[in-house]
């Protein structure tokens, strides 16, 4: 991994992009857990999909967090 370009106290565009996507993934996961799964009760096919997507979002969040941590520490 190459060092992020110095930007005088600001995040690099790359780190900012990772952080923005992390925010999107977290918001999506919250909606799945707090809205979509409740709305899907009684529809097993939809519930199976939301359960799958919930796990997928958790994996994305974990990977994005790891990437972002490395880049912030490198600045």
TITORMAR-698381 format. One record per residue: x, y, z of N, C-alpha, C, O in turn. Coordinates in steps of 0.2 Angstrom, whole numbers, plus 2048, in hexadecimal, padded with zeros to 3 digits. Example, Ala and Ser with C-alpha at 12.3 -4.5 7.8 and 13.67 -1.06 7.14 Angstrom:
<sites>
8427E482783E7EA8278427F08278477EF82A8407F58238447FB824840800827843806828
</sites>
This chain:
<sites>
8047FA80080080080080480680080980780480380B7FC8078117FB8048168007FE81580280881A80380681F8088018248058028267FF7FC8268087F782B8067FB8328057FF8338097F98358007FC83C7FF7FA8418057F48418077FF8448077FE84980D7F984F80A7FA8518057F485180E7F085680C7EF85B8127E985D8137F485C8167F486181B7EE8608207E98658217ED85A8237E88598287E18568257DD8558297E185681F7DB85481C7DC84D8197E184A8187D68498197D68428167D884380F7D684780B7DB83E80C7DC83D8057D583C8027D18398057D583D7FC7CE83B7F87CD8347F97C78327FA7D28307F87D18287F97CE8278007CA8238007D18298057CF82880C7C882A80D7C48278107C783080A7C083380B7BB82F8077B582E80A7BD82C8017B88287FD7B78218017B181F8027BC81F8047BB8198087B681A80E7B28168107B78208117B38228177AC8238157A78218187AB82680F7A482780D7A082180B79A82080D7A481C8087A181680779F81280D79A80E80E7A48128127A380F81979C81281C79880E81E79B81881B79581B81E78F81981A78A81781D78F81881378A81581078880E81278280C81278D80A81278C80381478980381B7857FE81C78B80782078980782778180982777D80682A78080E82377981082277480B81F76F80A82277780781A7738028177727FC81C76C7FA81C7777FA81F7767F58247717F782A76D7F282C7717FD82C76D7FF8317657FE82E7617FC83276480082875E80082575B7F98247567F78267607F482275E7ED82275C7EA8297577E78297607EC82E75F7E98347597EC8387557E983B7577F38377527F683A74C7F78367477F983974C7F68307467F782C7447F282773F7EF8287497F08237477EB81E7457E48207417E181E7497E28257487DB8287417DB82C73E7D682B73F7E082F7397E18327337E182D72E7DD82E7347E482872F7E582272E7DE81F7297DC81C7347DA81F7347D381B7317CE81F7317C881D72F7CF82672D7C982A7277C68267227C98247277BF8267227BB8237247BA81C7207B68197297BD81972B7BB8127327B88137377BC8137337B28137397AE81473E7B080F7447B181073C7B08087417B28037447B980474A7B98037407BE8057427C48077477C480D74C7C880D7457C18127497C18187507BD8177557C081A7507B88137567B581175A7BA80E7607BA80F7587BE80975B7C280575E7C880A7647C980A75A7CB80F75D7D08137627CD8187677D08197617C781A7667C481E76D7C381A7727C481D76C7C18147727C08107767C780F77C7C88107727CC80D7747D380C7777D681377C7D98127747D48187777D781F77E7D48207827D882277F7CE81F7867CB81F78B7CE81B7907CF81C7887CF81478D7D280F78F7D98117947DB81178A7DD81478B7E48167907E481C7957E881C7907DF8207947DF82679B7DD8237A07E082679C7D981E7A27D781C7A57DD8187AB7DF8197A17E18147A47E78117A67EC8167AB7F08157A27ED81C7A47F28217AB7F08247AF7F48257AB7EA8257B27E78287B87E98247BD7EC8267B77E781E7BD7E98197BE7F08187C47F28187B97F48177B97FB8167BD7FE81D7C180381C7BB7FC8237BE7FF8297C57FD8297C980182B7C77F78277CE7F58277D27F98227D77FC8247CF7FA81C7D37FF8177D380681A7D98098197CE80881C7CE80F81F7D38108257D78158257D380C8297D880C82F7DF80D82D7E381182F7E18088287E88088257E980F8227EF8128237E581281E7E681881B7E681E8207EA82381F7E281E8257E28248297E982382D7EC82982F7EB81D82F7F181D8337F781F82F7FC8218327F781E8287FC81F8247FD8278238028298207F882B8257F88328237FC8368287FD83C828
</sites>
